């Protein structure tokens, strides 16, 4: 017996593929982890079994496709990897993120939106050795598909600049939220902090480019994605640390409402107009306009709950008005 997993489980023939996937009379029963099976199928990349390892038999199925795609419901990967992974993360208190309202600094703000995808979400993973070229980005430990906080920040930046060009908000507010552009000499941390979003589903999409002469496709390209209906949680913390350190009451009442009004527009735009996924220009990465759950907390002022973009905007506006009228 070899102590190197890739040496122990070859993937040269269709029988090897079937034993790894589990649809063989003599499967590798010790391979109970779906993600491990997917990794082992990558060994087929230099073998004749490559296409079979990816998509199985044209009539009977099998292969990698049978692990991550299920036409009638959740895939094996969703049920056996993502479900338990999210359960472990919740048990550890990692996700969804929470904040203690009692210790939040005055005028800091936390917004959390539980959303379902109206269109698929695609985020390229960085795995160098995979059964095909387009894996979905996954959390390194639990292998749950996710959208990084840094990517949320990038999408929010772009949306804010577009809104400012349309007359919503100002450049000053933009720099308070995100910090100055990199080329500027004076650098400081913006007031927004973004948490990663983990998704509860994984599926397989296929692009099949057609020949211009024959009008037929013959080289399908597979890509992992979070399908329509997949759920995630967007969480953003606003911390005006630069004002809190000085405790300037007038600046608090003037700047924080301005910042939160632009933030409200940005959240709605990213989720429902511009999208946040790769291929956003083709409509990927849009959320449904009915939220399973949503809430926002403005420390020292109050909390609102919402279930739609309109309710979110109204709730944030009411918190801003309350701050403007309140004495610190």
C-alpha positions as CSV (number, residue, x, y, z in Angstrom):
1,X,0.0,0.0,0.0
2,X,1.3,3.5,-1.0
3,X,1.1,6.4,1.5
4,X,0.6,8.8,-1.4
5,X,-3.0,9.1,-2.3
6,X,-2.5,9.9,-6.0
7,X,-0.2,6.9,-6.4
8,X,-2.6,4.6,-4.6
9,X,-5.6,5.4,-6.8
10,X,-4.7,5.6,-10.5
11,X,-7.1,7.0,-13.1
12,X,-5.9,5.6,-16.4
13,X,-8.9,3.6,-17.5
14,X,-12.7,3.9,-17.5
15,X,-12.8,1.2,-14.8
16,X,-10.4,3.3,-12.7
17,X,-12.8,6.3,-13.1
18,X,-15.8,4.2,-12.1
19,X,-14.1,2.8,-9.0
20,X,-13.2,6.3,-7.9
21,X,-16.6,7.8,-8.6
22,X,-18.3,4.8,-7.0
23,X,-20.5,3.4,-9.8
24,X,-18.4,0.2,-10.3
25,X,-19.2,-3.3,-8.9
26,X,-15.9,-3.0,-6.9
27,X,-15.7,0.7,-5.9
28,X,-13.1,2.2,-3.6
29,X,-15.4,2.2,-0.6
30,X,-12.9,3.9,1.6
31,X,-13.2,7.1,-0.6
32,X,-16.1,8.5,1.4
33,X,-15.2,12.2,0.7
34,X,-16.6,13.6,-2.5
35,X,-14.0,16.3,-2.8
36,X,-11.2,13.7,-2.6
37,X,-12.8,11.8,-5.5
38,X,-12.9,14.9,-7.6
39,X,-9.2,15.5,-6.9
40,X,-8.3,12.0,-7.9
41,X,-10.1,12.4,-11.2
42,X,-7.6,15.1,-12.1
43,X,-5.1,12.3,-12.7
44,X,-7.0,11.6,-15.9
45,X,-5.8,14.8,-17.5
46,X,-2.8,13.1,-19.2
47,X,-4.7,9.8,-19.9
48,X,-7.1,8.5,-22.5
49,X,-9.8,8.4,-19.8
50,X,-9.9,12.2,-19.5
51,X,-13.2,12.9,-21.3
52,X,-14.9,9.9,-19.6
53,X,-13.6,11.2,-16.2
54,X,-15.2,14.5,-16.8
55,X,-18.6,13.6,-18.2
56,X,-19.0,9.8,-17.9
57,X,-20.9,7.8,-20.5
58,X,-23.1,9.7,-22.9
59,X,-26.0,7.5,-22.0
60,X,-25.4,6.2,-18.5
61,X,-23.7,9.2,-17.0
62,X,-21.0,8.9,-14.3
63,X,-17.6,10.6,-14.0
64,X,-17.0,14.0,-12.4
65,X,-20.2,15.3,-13.8
66,X,-22.3,12.9,-11.6
67,X,-20.6,14.2,-8.5
68,X,-21.3,17.9,-8.9
69,X,-24.4,18.0,-11.1
70,X,-27.9,16.6,-10.6
71,X,-30.7,17.7,-12.9
72,X,-33.4,16.7,-10.4
73,X,-32.1,18.4,-7.3
74,X,-29.0,19.0,-5.2
75,X,-25.8,17.3,-6.3
76,X,-23.8,14.8,-4.3
77,X,-21.2,17.6,-3.7
78,X,-23.8,19.9,-2.3
79,X,-25.3,17.3,0.0
80,X,-22.1,15.6,1.2
81,X,-19.6,18.5,1.2
82,X,-21.3,21.9,1.3
83,X,-24.1,20.9,3.7
84,X,-21.8,19.5,6.4
85,X,-19.2,22.2,5.8
86,X,-21.7,25.0,6.4
87,X,-22.9,23.1,9.5
88,X,-19.4,23.0,10.9
89,X,-18.8,26.7,10.2
90,X,-22.1,27.6,11.9
91,X,-21.2,25.4,14.9
92,X,-17.8,27.2,15.2
93,X,-19.5,30.6,15.0
94,X,-17.7,31.4,11.8
95,X,-20.6,31.9,9.5
96,X,-22.9,33.7,9.2
97,X,-20.9,36.4,10.9
98,X,-22.4,38.2,13.8
99,X,-21.5,41.4,15.7
100,X,-22.2,42.2,19.4
101,X,-24.4,45.3,19.3
102,X,-23.5,46.0,22.9
103,X,-19.9,46.7,22.2
104,X,-20.1,48.3,18.7
105,X,-18.7,51.8,18.8
106,X,-21.3,54.6,18.6
107,X,-22.3,55.3,15.0
108,X,-20.7,52.2,13.6
109,X,-23.0,50.2,11.3
110,X,-23.6,46.6,10.4
111,X,-25.7,45.3,7.5
112,X,-26.5,41.7,6.7
113,X,-28.5,40.5,3.7
114,X,-29.5,36.9,3.3
115,X,-30.1,36.5,-0.5
116,X,-30.9,33.9,-3.1
117,X,-29.4,34.0,-6.6
118,X,-31.6,35.0,-9.5
119,X,-28.8,34.1,-11.9
120,X,-25.8,31.9,-11.5
121,X,-22.6,33.1,-9.8
122,X,-19.2,32.3,-11.1
123,X,-15.9,32.8,-9.3
124,X,-12.7,31.3,-10.7
125,X,-10.8,29.1,-8.3
126,X,-7.0,28.9,-8.0
127,X,-6.6,25.1,-8.0
128,X,-3.7,24.3,-10.4
129,X,-4.5,20.6,-10.5
130,X,-8.2,19.9,-11.3
131,X,-10.3,17.7,-13.6
132,X,-11.1,20.7,-15.8
133,X,-9.9,24.3,-16.2
134,X,-12.7,26.2,-14.5
135,X,-13.2,25.2,-10.8
136,X,-15.3,27.4,-8.5
137,X,-13.4,29.2,-5.8
138,X,-13.7,27.1,-2.6
139,X,-12.8,27.7,1.1
140,X,-9.5,25.8,1.7
141,X,-10.6,23.8,4.8
142,X,-14.3,23.0,4.3
143,X,-14.3,23.1,0.4
144,X,-17.5,25.3,0.4
145,X,-17.8,27.6,-2.6
146,X,-17.4,31.2,-1.6
147,X,-17.1,34.9,-2.6
148,X,-14.2,36.7,-0.9
149,X,-14.6,39.9,1.1
150,X,-12.0,41.5,-1.2
151,X,-14.1,40.8,-4.2
152,X,-17.2,42.3,-2.5
153,X,-15.1,45.4,-1.9
154,X,-14.0,45.6,-5.5
155,X,-17.6,45.3,-6.8
156,X,-18.8,47.9,-4.3
157,X,-16.0,50.3,-5.4
158,X,-17.0,50.0,-9.0
159,X,-20.7,50.5,-8.3
160,X,-20.0,53.5,-6.1
161,X,-18.0,55.2,-8.9
162,X,-20.8,54.5,-11.4
163,X,-23.4,56.0,-9.0
164,X,-21.2,59.1,-8.3
165,X,-20.9,59.6,-12.1
166,X,-24.7,59.6,-12.2
167,X,-24.9,62.2,-9.4
168,X,-25.5,60.0,-6.4
169,X,-23.1,60.6,-3.6
170,X,-19.7,62.4,-3.9
171,X,-16.1,61.6,-4.3
172,X,-15.5,62.7,-0.7
173,X,-18.0,60.1,0.6
174,X,-16.4,57.5,-1.7
175,X,-13.0,58.0,-0.2
176,X,-14.3,57.9,3.3
177,X,-15.9,54.5,2.6
178,X,-13.1,52.9,0.6
179,X,-10.0,54.9,1.1
180,X,-8.2,56.8,-1.7
181,X,-7.1,55.3,-5.0
182,X,-3.8,53.5,-4.9
183,X,-1.9,56.1,-6.9
184,X,-2.6,58.8,-4.4
185,X,0.2,59.6,-2.0
186,X,-2.0,59.9,1.1
187,X,-3.2,56.4,2.0
188,X,-5.6,55.5,4.7
189,X,-8.1,52.7,5.5
190,X,-11.6,53.2,4.4
191,X,-14.5,52.7,6.8
192,X,-16.0,49.6,5.1
193,X,-15.0,46.1,6.1
194,X,-16.4,43.1,4.1
195,X,-16.9,39.5,5.2
196,X,-16.8,36.5,2.7
197,X,-20.0,34.9,1.5
198,X,-20.3,31.1,1.5
199,X,-22.9,29.5,-0.8
200,X,-25.0,26.4,-0.1
201,X,-25.0,24.9,-3.6
202,X,-22.6,23.9,-6.4
203,X,-23.4,22.9,-9.9
204,X,-21.9,22.4,-13.3
205,X,-22.4,24.7,-16.3
206,X,-21.3,23.8,-19.9
207,X,-20.3,26.2,-22.7
208,X,-20.3,24.5,-26.1
209,X,-18.8,26.9,-28.8
210,X,-20.2,26.2,-32.2
211,X,-18.3,26.0,-35.4
212,X,-19.1,28.8,-37.8
213,X,-19.1,26.5,-40.8
214,X,-20.9,23.4,-39.4
215,X,-23.0,25.2,-36.8
216,X,-22.3,22.3,-34.4
217,X,-20.4,22.2,-31.1
218,X,-17.9,19.5,-30.4
219,X,-15.6,20.8,-27.6
220,X,-17.8,21.5,-24.5
221,X,-16.2,23.6,-21.8
222,X,-17.1,22.8,-18.2
223,X,-17.3,25.3,-15.5
224,X,-18.3,25.1,-11.8
225,X,-20.8,27.7,-10.6
226,X,-23.4,28.4,-7.9
227,X,-26.7,27.8,-9.6
228,X,-29.8,30.0,-9.6
229,X,-31.5,29.6,-6.2
230,X,-28.2,29.2,-4.3
231,X,-28.2,31.1,-1.1
232,X,-25.5,33.3,0.5
233,X,-25.1,36.1,3.1
234,X,-23.7,39.5,2.4
235,X,-22.2,41.1,5.6
236,X,-20.7,44.6,5.7
237,X,-19.3,46.5,8.7
238,X,-19.0,50.3,8.6
239,X,-16.6,51.7,11.2
240,X,-15.9,55.5,11.2
241,X,-12.8,55.0,13.3
242,X,-11.3,58.3,12.3
243,X,-14.3,60.3,13.7
244,X,-14.7,58.1,16.7
245,X,-11.1,58.7,17.8
246,X,-11.8,62.4,17.8
247,X,-15.4,62.1,18.9
248,X,-16.5,65.1,16.8
249,X,-20.3,65.2,17.3
250,X,-20.9,67.5,14.4
251,X,-18.9,65.4,12.0
252,X,-20.7,62.3,13.2
253,X,-24.2,63.8,12.5
254,X,-23.1,65.1,9.1
255,X,-20.8,62.4,7.6
256,X,-22.3,59.1,8.8
257,X,-25.8,59.6,7.2
258,X,-24.1,60.7,3.9
259,X,-22.0,57.6,4.0
260,X,-24.8,55.2,4.8
261,X,-27.1,56.7,2.1
262,X,-24.5,56.0,-0.6
263,X,-23.8,52.5,0.9
264,X,-27.5,51.7,0.7
265,X,-27.6,52.6,-3.0
266,X,-24.4,50.6,-3.6
267,X,-25.7,47.4,-1.9
268,X,-28.9,47.5,-4.0
269,X,-27.0,48.2,-7.2
270,X,-24.5,45.4,-6.8
271,X,-27.1,42.8,-5.8
272,X,-29.8,43.8,-8.4
273,X,-28.4,45.9,-11.2
274,X,-24.7,45.4,-11.9
275,X,-24.2,41.9,-10.4
276,X,-21.1,40.7,-8.5
277,X,-20.0,37.6,-10.3
278,X,-17.6,37.0,-13.2
279,X,-19.6,37.6,-16.4
280,X,-21.6,40.3,-14.7
281,X,-22.1,42.0,-18.1
282,X,-24.0,38.8,-19.2
283,X,-26.3,38.9,-16.2
284,X,-24.4,36.6,-13.9
285,X,-24.4,37.2,-10.1
286,X,-27.8,38.9,-9.5
287,X,-29.8,38.3,-6.4
288,X,-33.6,37.9,-6.1
289,X,-35.4,41.0,-4.9
290,X,-37.0,39.2,-2.0
291,X,-34.7,38.5,0.9
292,X,-35.2,35.5,3.2
293,X,-33.8,37.8,5.9
294,X,-32.1,41.1,6.3
295,X,-31.2,43.5,9.1
296,X,-29.1,46.6,9.8
297,X,-27.8,48.0,13.1
298,X,-26.6,51.6,13.7
299,X,-24.9,51.5,17.1
300,X,-26.5,53.7,19.7
301,X,-29.4,54.5,17.4
302,X,-31.4,51.4,16.5
303,X,-32.0,48.3,14.4
304,X,-34.2,47.7,11.4
305,X,-35.3,44.5,9.6
306,X,-36.1,44.2,5.9
307,X,-37.0,41.7,3.2
308,X,-36.6,43.7,0.0
309,X,-34.4,46.4,-1.5
310,X,-37.1,49.0,-1.0
311,X,-37.5,48.1,2.7
312,X,-33.7,48.1,3.1
313,X,-33.4,51.6,1.7
314,X,-36.3,52.9,3.8
315,X,-34.9,51.3,7.0
316,X,-31.4,52.8,6.4
317,X,-32.9,56.2,5.7
318,X,-34.9,56.1,9.0
319,X,-31.7,55.2,10.9
320,X,-29.9,58.1,9.3
321,X,-32.7,60.5,10.2
322,X,-32.6,59.3,13.8
323,X,-28.9,59.9,14.0
324,X,-29.2,63.4,12.5
325,X,-31.8,64.3,15.2
326,X,-30.1,62.6,18.1
327,X,-27.7,64.2,20.5
328,X,-24.5,62.3,21.0
